Amino acid sequence: MTTSEALTVLGRSNSSNVQKVMWLLDEIGQPCVRVDVGGQFGGNKAADYLAKNPNGVVPTLIHGDAVVWESNTILRYLAHYFRADSLYPTDPVGRSWVDRWMDWQLSSLGPANRTLFQRIVRTPPEQRRQDAIEEARAQNAELFGLLDGYLERSEYLGGASFSIADIAVGPLAYRWLTLPVERPNLHHVKRWYDLLCKRDAFQKHVIEIGLS
């Protein structure tokens, strides 16, 4: 385990993956320095950055001698290092619920949500294709419908209490519920999302940043 040293997050504030990390750090009261990297700021393909994170994506966490990349791995690292057991249970079954939704976010929801976001927000209006947007919208609707079915019987993604699984999925739920697309009326997702909106760190690091 590294010594307790300053935390630096490399990544732009409008990246949903950076937002996860900043949100968690705020929740556990750990100050950090965030440096704009990626997107309009560039730098993520520079040799010195690739030496830290060979994928050339954001975020990258620097904590003393430790350099950690992959956003959900960073969440687990921080929760473990700072002993945030309420956010990442030590009980194997409880932890498995958190882990499975975090893995689902990476493998299923993340790619579909990113595609929808890019086809609307990151594509100039004259270049948008409505059929491509509709395809991505339908994929997101199906995935959030799956999530809604689970949340019918669970307060949060990891069970009865807020966890890093909610942090992993929350920024993508914000995008889905804010983008100008037709959405099914998913009562349980909305109930869960309203709980997230009551958290100051979610407001600060996700909602106030907006869609950009």
C-alpha positions, 0 to 999 in steps of 0.5 A: 500500500502506498503512503498517504500522499497527494492525489492527482486526477488526469482528465477533463471534467466533462468525461463521464469516467473522470466524473465518477472519480471526482464524485467518489473523491468528494464523497469520501472527503479526499482533496485532489488536483485535477488536470485537464487532459483529453478531448479539447485539451489533448495530451492523452496521446503524448509519450509522457501520458502514454507511459502512465496510461498505455490506452491513452484515455482518461482518467489516470490517477496518480497517488504517490508512487501508484499510477492507476488507470481504468475508471472503475478500477480507480473507484475500487482502488480509492474505496479500498485504500481509504477504507470506504467499506460502506461504499464497497462492502467487504462481504463477498456477496455484497461486494459481488453485487457492486462489482457485477453492476460496475462490470455491466456498466463497462461492458454493456451500458457504457458503450451504448450510452457513449454512442448515443451521446456522441451521435447527438452531443459530439456530432454537428447538427448537419452531420447527425443521422436520425436512424443512427441516433434511433438505433442507439436510443433503442439500445439505451432504452433496453438497457435502462429497462433492464436496470429498472427491473432490478431497481424495482426490488433494490434501493440502490444498485449494490443493495440497500445502501449507496455504493460505488456501483451507483457512482459508476452508472450515475453519470450515464443515467444523467446523460440518458435522462437529459439527452433530447430523446424519447424515453420509456417511463421507467419509474424505478430508474427515476426513483433511484436517480432522484436519490442521486440528485440529492447528493451534493457531489453528484450535483457538483461533478455531474449535473453542473458540468452538463452535456458537452 
